[in-house]
């Protein structure tokens, strides 16, 4: 929803960044590898050590971030260590 709205109101391009699921340390909690565990185990650990998150933490891969961009936009993703950067441009302004 947020990416669709950013793309809708952006005239030339929308720039979005998010934590990288493949980075070994989860940037919100600073707990290593917890986001790589199966959901039942990782969520349980997060509820125990970071109750403010409520066990809800869903990090994106580059493909997952690209999938959230509307089809009316061309998207380029770049991994930058602990973050993923996406730049979405309307298809008619790409050429």
Backbone atoms as SQL, in Angstrom:
CREATE TABLE atoms (id INTEGER PRIMARY KEY, chain TEXT, resi INTEGER, resn TEXT, atom TEXT, x REAL, y REAL, z REAL);
INSERT INTO atoms VALUES
  (1, 'A', 1, 'UNK', 'N', 0.813, -1.185, 0.000),
  (2, 'A', 1, 'UNK', 'CA', 0.000, 0.000, 0.000),
  (3, 'A', 1, 'UNK', 'C', 0.866, 1.262, 0.000),
  (4, 'A', 2, 'UNK', 'N', 1.877, 1.311, 0.869),
  (5, 'A', 2, 'UNK', 'CA', 2.716, 2.499, 0.936),
  (6, 'A', 2, 'UNK', 'C', 3.475, 2.703, -0.372),
  (7, 'A', 3, 'UNK', 'N', 4.030, 1.641, -0.925),
  (8, 'A', 3, 'UNK', 'CA', 4.764, 1.773, -2.185),
  (9, 'A', 3, 'UNK', 'C', 3.850, 2.188, -3.330),
  (10, 'A', 4, 'UNK', 'N', 2.660, 1.655, -3.362),
  (11, 'A', 4, 'UNK', 'CA', 1.711, 2.039, -4.413),
  (12, 'A', 4, 'UNK', 'C', 1.381, 3.522, -4.309),
  (13, 'A', 5, 'UNK', 'N', 1.197, 4.033, -3.091),
  (14, 'A', 5, 'UNK', 'CA', 0.900, 5.450, -2.906),
  (15, 'A', 5, 'UNK', 'C', 2.098, 6.323, -3.257),
  (16, 'A', 6, 'UNK', 'N', 3.296, 5.898, -2.884),
  (17, 'A', 6, 'UNK', 'CA', 4.511, 6.646, -3.246),
  (18, 'A', 6, 'UNK', 'C', 4.644, 6.734, -4.766),
  (19, 'A', 7, 'UNK', 'N', 4.418, 5.634, -5.435),
  (20, 'A', 7, 'UNK', 'CA', 4.514, 5.614, -6.894),
  (21, 'A', 7, 'UNK', 'C', 3.412, 6.460, -7.536),
  (22, 'A', 8, 'UNK', 'N', 2.240, 6.482, -6.930),
  (23, 'A', 8, 'UNK', 'CA', 1.131, 7.254, -7.488),
  (24, 'A', 8, 'UNK', 'C', 1.412, 8.756, -7.448),
  (25, 'A', 9, 'UNK', 'N', 1.969, 9.242, -6.350),
  (26, 'A', 9, 'UNK', 'CA', 2.164, 10.686, -6.207),
  (27, 'A', 9, 'UNK', 'C', 3.508, 11.178, -6.738),
  (28, 'A', 10, 'UNK', 'N', 4.466, 10.283, -6.934),
  (29, 'A', 10, 'UNK', 'CA', 5.782, 10.694, -7.429),
  (30, 'A', 10, 'UNK', 'C', 5.699, 11.028, -8.915),
  (31, 'A', 11, 'UNK', 'N', 6.251, 12.163, -9.294),
  (32, 'A', 11, 'UNK', 'CA', 6.212, 12.567, -10.696),
  (33, 'A', 11, 'UNK', 'C', 7.280, 11.863, -11.528),
  (34, 'A', 12, 'UNK', 'N', 8.468, 11.714, -10.969),
  (35, 'A', 12, 'UNK', 'CA', 9.561, 11.116, -11.744),
  (36, 'A', 12, 'UNK', 'C', 10.005, 9.768, -11.210),
  (37, 'A', 13, 'UNK', 'N', 10.187, 9.684, -9.895),
  (38, 'A', 13, 'UNK', 'CA', 10.675, 8.433, -9.320),
  (39, 'A', 13, 'UNK', 'C', 10.332, 8.375, -7.834),
  (40, 'A', 14, 'UNK', 'N', 10.217, 7.165, -7.319),
  (41, 'A', 14, 'UNK', 'CA', 10.028, 6.933, -5.887),
  (42, 'A', 14, 'UNK', 'C', 11.246, 6.164, -5.387),
  (43, 'A', 15, 'UNK', 'N', 11.791, 6.611, -4.282),
  (44, 'A', 15, 'UNK', 'CA', 12.977, 6.010, -3.676),
  (45, 'A', 15, 'UNK', 'C', 12.554, 5.411, -2.344),
  (46, 'A', 16, 'UNK', 'N', 12.797, 4.109, -2.166),
  (47, 'A', 16, 'UNK', 'CA', 12.406, 3.419, -0.937),
  (48, 'A', 16, 'UNK', 'C', 13.572, 2.563, -0.470),
  (49, 'A', 17, 'UNK', 'N', 13.775, 2.517, 0.832),
  (50, 'A', 17, 'UNK', 'CA', 14.800, 1.647, 1.395),
  (51, 'A', 17, 'UNK', 'C', 14.191, 0.835, 2.534),
  (52, 'A', 18, 'UNK', 'N', 14.682, -0.388, 2.703),
  (53, 'A', 18, 'UNK', 'CA', 14.169, -1.293, 3.734),
  (54, 'A', 18, 'UNK', 'C', 15.309, -2.191, 4.208),
  (55, 'A', 19, 'UNK', 'N', 15.231, -2.725, 5.425),
  (56, 'A', 19, 'UNK', 'CA', 16.270, -3.663, 5.867),
  (57, 'A', 19, 'UNK', 'C', 16.342, -4.897, 4.957),
  (58, 'A', 20, 'UNK', 'N', 17.538, -5.399, 4.783),
  (59, 'A', 20, 'UNK', 'CA', 17.801, -6.552, 3.922),
  (60, 'A', 20, 'UNK', 'C', 17.650, -7.847, 4.712),
  (61, 'A', 21, 'UNK', 'N', 16.763, -8.713, 4.263),
  (62, 'A', 21, 'UNK', 'CA', 16.550, -9.990, 4.951),
  (63, 'A', 21, 'UNK', 'C', 17.818, -10.835, 4.996),
  (64, 'A', 22, 'UNK', 'N', 18.694, -10.707, 4.028),
  (65, 'A', 22, 'UNK', 'CA', 19.888, -11.556, 3.965),
  (66, 'A', 22, 'UNK', 'C', 21.066, -10.997, 4.754),
  (67, 'A', 23, 'UNK', 'N', 20.925, -9.847, 5.388),
  (68, 'A', 23, 'UNK', 'CA', 21.974, -9.335, 6.272),
  (69, 'A', 23, 'UNK', 'C', 21.892, -10.099, 7.595),
  (70, 'A', 24, 'UNK', 'N', 23.006, -10.589, 8.142),
  (71, 'A', 24, 'UNK', 'CA', 22.938, -11.500, 9.292),
  (72, 'A', 24, 'UNK', 'C', 22.399, -10.896, 10.589),
  (73, 'A', 25, 'UNK', 'N', 22.474, -9.597, 10.772),
  (74, 'A', 25, 'UNK', 'CA', 21.974, -8.975, 12.002),
  (75, 'A', 25, 'UNK', 'C', 20.698, -8.225, 11.677),
  (76, 'A', 26, 'UNK', 'N', 19.649, -8.504, 12.428),
  (77, 'A', 26, 'UNK', 'CA', 18.379, -7.817, 12.219),
  (78, 'A', 26, 'UNK', 'C', 18.514, -6.408, 12.782),
  (79, 'A', 27, 'UNK', 'N', 18.306, -5.395, 11.947),
  (80, 'A', 27, 'UNK', 'CA', 18.639, -4.022, 12.315),
  (81, 'A', 27, 'UNK', 'C', 17.709, -3.398, 13.350),
  (82, 'A', 28, 'UNK', 'N', 16.477, -3.864, 13.495),
  (83, 'A', 28, 'UNK', 'CA', 15.564, -3.294, 14.493),
  (84, 'A', 28, 'UNK', 'C', 15.913, -3.768, 15.907),
  (85, 'A', 29, 'UNK', 'N', 16.299, -5.031, 16.020),
  (86, 'A', 29, 'UNK', 'CA', 16.538, -5.624, 17.331),
  (87, 'A', 29, 'UNK', 'C', 18.015, -5.814, 17.651),
  (88, 'A', 30, 'UNK', 'N', 18.861, -5.792, 16.628),
  (89, 'A', 30, 'UNK', 'CA', 20.293, -6.076, 16.744),
  (90, 'A', 30, 'UNK', 'C', 20.561, -7.496, 17.246),
  (91, 'A', 31, 'UNK', 'N', 19.616, -8.386, 16.985),
  (92, 'A', 31, 'UNK', 'CA', 19.781, -9.799, 17.336),
  (93, 'A', 31, 'UNK', 'C', 20.216, -10.539, 16.072),
  (94, 'A', 32, 'UNK', 'N', 21.382, -11.207, 16.106),
  (95, 'A', 32, 'UNK', 'CA', 21.828, -11.908, 14.900),
  (96, 'A', 32, 'UNK', 'C', 20.999, -13.155, 14.603),
  (97, 'A', 33, 'UNK', 'N', 20.734, -13.356, 13.341),
  (98, 'A', 33, 'UNK', 'CA', 20.145, -14.575, 12.769),
  (99, 'A', 33, 'UNK', 'C', 18.700, -14.869, 13.172),
  (100, 'A', 34, 'UNK', 'N', 18.067, -14.071, 14.030),
  (101, 'A', 34, 'UNK', 'CA', 16.715, -14.389, 14.496),
  (102, 'A', 34, 'UNK', 'C', 15.712, -14.379, 13.345),
  (103, 'A', 35, 'UNK', 'N', 15.928, -13.532, 12.370),
  (104, 'A', 35, 'UNK', 'CA', 14.987, -13.426, 11.246),
  (105, 'A', 35, 'UNK', 'C', 15.183, -14.543, 10.224),
  (106, 'A', 36, 'UNK', 'N', 16.195, -15.362, 10.385),
  (107, 'A', 36, 'UNK', 'CA', 16.407, -16.513, 9.506),
  (108, 'A', 36, 'UNK', 'C', 15.772, -17.787, 10.080),
  (109, 'A', 37, 'UNK', 'N', 15.372, -17.736, 11.338),
  (110, 'A', 37, 'UNK', 'CA', 14.770, -18.917, 11.976),
  (111, 'A', 37, 'UNK', 'C', 13.350, -19.125, 11.464),
  (112, 'A', 38, 'UNK', 'N', 12.825, -20.340, 11.606),
  (113, 'A', 38, 'UNK', 'CA', 11.413, -20.545, 11.263),
  (114, 'A', 38, 'UNK', 'C', 10.538, -19.593, 12.085),
  (115, 'A', 39, 'UNK', 'N', 9.426, -19.177, 11.499),
  (116, 'A', 39, 'UNK', 'CA', 8.577, -18.158, 12.103),
  (117, 'A', 39, 'UNK', 'C', 8.168, -18.498, 13.544),
  (118, 'A', 40, 'UNK', 'N', 7.835, -19.756, 13.813),
  (119, 'A', 40, 'UNK', 'CA', 7.384, -20.131, 15.159),
  (120, 'A', 40, 'UNK', 'C', 8.492, -19.930, 16.198),
  (121, 'A', 41, 'UNK', 'N', 9.741, -20.191, 15.834),
  (122, 'A', 41, 'UNK', 'CA', 10.858, -20.038, 16.775),
  (123, 'A', 41, 'UNK', 'C', 11.297, -18.573, 16.847),
  (124, 'A', 42, 'UNK', 'N', 11.506, -17.942, 15.690),
  (125, 'A', 42, 'UNK', 'CA', 11.946, -16.546, 15.662),
  (126, 'A', 42, 'UNK', 'C', 10.936, -15.610, 16.303),
  (127, 'A', 43, 'UNK', 'N', 9.651, -15.812, 16.009),
  (128, 'A', 43, 'UNK', 'CA', 8.604, -14.977, 16.605),
  (129, 'A', 43, 'UNK', 'C', 8.552, -15.135, 18.114),
  (130, 'A', 44, 'UNK', 'N', 8.751, -16.348, 18.584),
  (131, 'A', 44, 'UNK', 'CA', 8.758, -16.612, 20.022),
  (132, 'A', 44, 'UNK', 'C', 9.928, -15.904, 20.699),
  (133, 'A', 45, 'UNK', 'N', 11.112, -15.939, 20.075),
  (134, 'A', 45, 'UNK', 'CA', 12.273, -15.242, 20.637),
  (135, 'A', 45, 'UNK', 'C', 12.057, -13.728, 20.647),
  (136, 'A', 46, 'UNK', 'N', 11.489, -13.200, 19.577),
  (137, 'A', 46, 'UNK', 'CA', 11.238, -11.763, 19.530),
  (138, 'A', 46, 'UNK', 'C', 10.230, -11.338, 20.592),
  (139, 'A', 47, 'UNK', 'N', 9.184, -12.123, 20.798),
  (140, 'A', 47, 'UNK', 'CA', 8.199, -11.791, 21.835),
  (141, 'A', 47, 'UNK', 'C', 8.842, -11.798, 23.217),
  (142, 'A', 48, 'UNK', 'N', 9.817, -12.676, 23.399),
  (143, 'A', 48, 'UNK', 'CA', 10.468, -12.785, 24.702),
  (144, 'A', 48, 'UNK', 'C', 11.478, -11.657, 24.940),
  (145, 'A', 49, 'UNK', 'N', 12.302, -11.352, 23.936),
  (146, 'A', 49, 'UNK', 'CA', 13.378, -10.386, 24.137),
  (147, 'A', 49, 'UNK', 'C', 13.050, -8.976, 23.651),
  (148, 'A', 50, 'UNK', 'N', 12.104, -8.844, 22.754),
  (149, 'A', 50, 'UNK', 'CA', 11.682, -7.530, 22.257),
  (150, 'A', 50, 'UNK', 'C', 10.158, -7.495, 22.202),
  (151, 'A', 51, 'UNK', 'N', 9.498, -7.484, 23.372),
  (152, 'A', 51, 'UNK', 'CA', 8.027, -7.576, 23.382),
  (153, 'A', 51, 'UNK', 'C', 7.336, -6.424, 22.662),
  (154, 'A', 52, 'UNK', 'N', 8.006, -5.296, 22.511),
  (155, 'A', 52, 'UNK', 'CA', 7.373, -4.168, 21.820),
  (156, 'A', 52, 'UNK', 'C', 7.057, -4.513, 20.359),
  (157, 'A', 53, 'UNK', 'N', 7.810, -5.422, 19.773),
  (158, 'A', 53, 'UNK', 'CA', 7.548, -5.851, 18.403),
  (159, 'A', 53, 'UNK', 'C', 6.390, -6.834, 18.325),
  (160, 'A', 54, 'UNK', 'N', 6.049, -7.451, 19.427),
  (161, 'A', 54, 'UNK', 'CA', 4.949, -8.407, 19.450),
  (162, 'A', 54, 'UNK', 'C', 5.210, -9.640, 18.608),
  (163, 'A', 55, 'UNK', 'N', 6.461, -9.934, 18.321),
  (164, 'A', 55, 'UNK', 'CA', 6.789, -11.095, 17.504),
  (165, 'A', 55, 'UNK', 'C', 6.546, -10.868, 16.024),
  (166, 'A', 56, 'UNK', 'N', 6.156, -9.651, 15.648),
  (167, 'A', 56, 'UNK', 'CA', 5.862, -9.374, 14.246),
  (168, 'A', 56, 'UNK', 'C', 7.017, -8.667, 13.569),
  (169, 'A', 57, 'UNK', 'N', 7.720, -9.386, 12.729),
  (170, 'A', 57, 'UNK', 'CA', 8.848, -8.815, 12.019),
  (171, 'A', 57, 'UNK', 'C', 8.949, -9.526, 10.684),
  (172, 'A', 58, 'UNK', 'N', 8.815, -8.793, 9.610),
  (173, 'A', 58, 'UNK', 'CA', 8.838, -9.404, 8.286),
  (174, 'A', 58, 'UNK', 'C', 9.785, -8.602, 7.414),
  (175, 'A', 59, 'UNK', 'N', 10.974, -9.138, 7.159),
  (176, 'A', 59, 'UNK', 'CA', 11.959, -8.450, 6.336),
  (177, 'A', 59, 'UNK', 'C', 11.845, -8.914, 4.897),
  (178, 'A', 60, 'UNK', 'N', 12.194, -8.022, 3.990),
  (179, 'A', 60, 'UNK', 'CA', 12.037, -8.296, 2.563),
  (180, 'A', 60, 'UNK', 'C', 13.352, -8.687, 1.903),
  (181, 'A', 61, 'UNK', 'N', 13.241, -9.474, 0.866),
  (182, 'A', 61, 'UNK', 'CA', 14.348, -9.749, -0.037),
  (183, 'A', 61, 'UNK', 'C', 14.216, -8.753, -1.200),
  (184, 'A', 62, 'UNK', 'N', 15.228, -8.616, -2.050),
  (185, 'A', 62, 'UNK', 'CA', 15.065, -7.733, -3.212),
  (186, 'A', 62, 'UNK', 'C', 13.860, -8.111, -4.076),
  (187, 'A', 63, 'UNK', 'N', 13.641, -9.405, -4.284),
  (188, 'A', 63, 'UNK', 'CA', 12.488, -9.840, -5.092),
  (189, 'A', 63, 'UNK', 'C', 11.176, -9.491, -4.399),
  (190, 'A', 64, 'UNK', 'N', 11.134, -9.622, -3.088),
  (191, 'A', 64, 'UNK', 'CA', 9.927, -9.270, -2.349),
  (192, 'A', 64, 'UNK', 'C', 9.617, -7.783, -2.420),
  (193, 'A', 65, 'UNK', 'N', 10.644, -6.955, -2.384),
  (194, 'A', 65, 'UNK', 'CA', 10.451, -5.511, -2.507),
  (195, 'A', 65, 'UNK', 'C', 9.968, -5.154, -3.911),
  (196, 'A', 66, 'UNK', 'N', 10.566, -5.787, -4.935),
  (197, 'A', 66, 'UNK', 'CA', 10.128, -5.526, -6.315),
  (198, 'A', 66, 'UNK', 'C', 8.669, -5.921, -6.517),
  (199, 'A', 67, 'UNK', 'N', 8.239, -6.986, -5.866),
  (200, 'A', 67, 'UNK', 'CA', 6.861, -7.460, -6.023),
  (201, 'A', 67, 'UNK', 'C', 5.845, -6.469, -5.460),
  (202, 'A', 68, 'UNK', 'N', 6.246, -5.589, -4.567),
  (203, 'A', 68, 'UNK', 'CA', 5.330, -4.616, -3.972),
  (204, 'A', 68, 'UNK', 'C', 5.132, -3.365, -4.829),
  (205, 'A', 69, 'UNK', 'N', 5.986, -3.180, -5.820),
  (206, 'A', 69, 'UNK', 'CA', 5.883, -1.999, -6.685),
  (207, 'A', 69, 'UNK', 'C', 4.819, -2.255, -7.752),
  (208, 'A', 70, 'UNK', 'N', 3.940, -1.292, -8.005),
  (209, 'A', 70, 'UNK', 'CA', 2.899, -1.481, -9.025),
  (210, 'A', 70, 'UNK', 'C', 3.494, -1.772, -10.406),
  (211, 'A', 71, 'UNK', 'N', 2.747, -2.490, -11.219),
  (212, 'A', 71, 'UNK', 'CA', 3.224, -2.858, -12.555),
  (213, 'A', 71, 'UNK', 'C', 3.322, -1.655, -13.482),
  (214, 'A', 72, 'UNK', 'N', 2.793, -0.511, -13.087),
  (215, 'A', 72, 'UNK', 'CA', 2.900, 0.701, -13.898),
  (216, 'A', 72, 'UNK', 'C', 4.276, 1.343, -13.784),
  (217, 'A', 73, 'UNK', 'N', 5.133, 0.772, -12.945),
  (218, 'A', 73, 'UNK', 'CA', 6.460, 1.329, -12.705),
  (219, 'A', 73, 'UNK', 'C', 7.549, 0.285, -12.950),
  (220, 'A', 74, 'UNK', 'N', 8.646, 0.740, -13.501),
  (221, 'A', 74, 'UNK', 'CA', 9.840, -0.100, -13.618),
  (222, 'A', 74, 'UNK', 'C', 10.638, 0.116, -12.339),
  (223, 'A', 75, 'UNK', 'N', 11.179, -0.954, -11.801),
  (224, 'A', 75, 'UNK', 'CA', 11.888, -0.838, -10.525),
  (225, 'A', 75, 'UNK', 'C', 13.292, -1.402, -10.638),
  (226, 'A', 76, 'UNK', 'N', 14.218, -0.724, -10.000),
  (227, 'A', 76, 'UNK', 'CA', 15.606, -1.179, -9.912),
  (228, 'A', 76, 'UNK', 'C', 15.920, -1.339, -8.432),
  (229, 'A', 77, 'UNK', 'N', 16.411, -2.515, -8.039),
  (230, 'A', 77, 'UNK', 'CA', 16.778, -2.730, -6.645),
  (231, 'A', 77, 'UNK', 'C', 18.269, -2.958, -6.536),
  (232, 'A', 78, 'UNK', 'N', 18.830, -2.476, -5.434),
  (233, 'A', 78, 'UNK', 'CA', 20.251, -2.614, -5.175),
  (234, 'A', 78, 'UNK', 'C', 20.422, -3.011, -3.714),
  (235, 'A', 79, 'UNK', 'N', 21.220, -4.032, -3.461),
  (236, 'A', 79, 'UNK', 'CA', 21.538, -4.406, -2.084),
  (237, 'A', 79, 'UNK', 'C', 22.728, -3.587, -1.622),
  (238, 'A', 80, 'UNK', 'N', 22.576, -2.960, -0.477),
  (239, 'A', 80, 'UNK', 'CA', 23.647, -2.151, 0.110),
  (240, 'A', 80, 'UNK', 'C', 23.929, -2.637, 1.517),
  (241, 'A', 81, 'UNK', 'N', 24.410, -3.869, 1.644),
  (242, 'A', 81, 'UNK', 'CA', 24.705, -4.417, 2.973),
  (243, 'A', 81, 'UNK', 'C', 23.438, -4.688, 3.743),
  (244, 'A', 82, 'UNK', 'N', 23.217, -3.887, 4.786),
  (245, 'A', 82, 'UNK', 'CA', 22.059, -4.158, 5.632),
  (246, 'A', 82, 'UNK', 'C', 20.767, -3.565, 5.104),
  (247, 'A', 83, 'UNK', 'N', 20.789, -2.873, 3.994),
  (248, 'A', 83, 'UNK', 'CA', 19.557, -2.329, 3.421),
  (249, 'A', 83, 'UNK', 'C', 19.405, -2.701, 1.954),
  (250, 'A', 84, 'UNK', 'N', 18.176, -2.589, 1.477),
  (251, 'A', 84, 'UNK', 'CA', 17.860, -2.743, 0.061),
  (252, 'A', 84, 'UNK', 'C', 17.284, -1.412, -0.390),
  (253, 'A', 85, 'UNK', 'N', 17.751, -0.925, -1.510),
  (254, 'A', 85, 'UNK', 'CA', 17.257, 0.327, -2.075),
  (255, 'A', 85, 'UNK', 'C', 16.457, 0.000, -3.332),
  (256, 'A', 86, 'UNK', 'N', 15.281, 0.621, -3.463),
  (257, 'A', 86, 'UNK', 'CA', 14.469, 0.451, -4.668),
  (258, 'A', 86, 'UNK', 'C', 14.165, 1.825, -5.238),
  (259, 'A', 87, 'UNK', 'N', 14.345, 1.943, -6.540),
  (260, 'A', 87, 'UNK', 'CA', 13.980, 3.167, -7.253),
  (261, 'A', 87, 'UNK', 'C', 12.955, 2.760, -8.302),
  (262, 'A', 88, 'UNK', 'N', 11.764, 3.332, -8.180),
  (263, 'A', 88, 'UNK', 'CA', 10.671, 2.999, -9.098),
  (264, 'A', 88, 'UNK', 'C', 10.359, 4.219, -9.954),
  (265, 'A', 89, 'UNK', 'N', 10.312, 4.000, -11.262),
  (266, 'A', 89, 'UNK', 'CA', 9.992, 5.075, -12.202),
  (267, 'A', 89, 'UNK', 'C', 8.799, 4.664, -13.042),
  (268, 'A', 90, 'UNK', 'N', 7.939, 5.617, -13.379),
  (269, 'A', 90, 'UNK', 'CA', 6.821, 5.269, -14.278),
  (270, 'A', 90, 'UNK', 'C', 7.348, 4.686, -15.578),
  (271, 'A', 91, 'UNK', 'N', 6.671, 3.694, -16.107),
  (272, 'A', 91, 'UNK', 'CA', 7.128, 3.002, -17.313),
  (273, 'A', 91, 'UNK', 'C', 7.280, 3.965, -18.484),
  (274, 'A', 92, 'UNK', 'N', 6.404, 4.937, -18.638),
  (275, 'A', 92, 'UNK', 'CA', 6.489, 5.857, -19.772),
  (276, 'A', 92, 'UNK', 'C', 7.695, 6.786, -19.693),
  (277, 'A', 93, 'UNK', 'N', 8.311, 6.977, -18.505),
  (278, 'A', 93, 'UNK', 'CA', 9.489, 7.849, -18.413),
  (279, 'A', 93, 'UNK', 'C', 10.790, 7.078, -18.376),
  (280, 'A', 94, 'UNK', 'N', 10.734, 5.748, -18.465),
  (281, 'A', 94, 'UNK', 'CA', 11.939, 4.936, -18.435),
  (282, 'A', 94, 'UNK', 'C', 12.691, 5.020, -19.752),
  (283, 'A', 95, 'UNK', 'N', 11.995, 5.036, -20.868),
  (284, 'A', 95, 'UNK', 'CA', 12.643, 4.995, -22.174),
  (285, 'A', 95, 'UNK', 'C', 13.408, 6.240, -22.506);
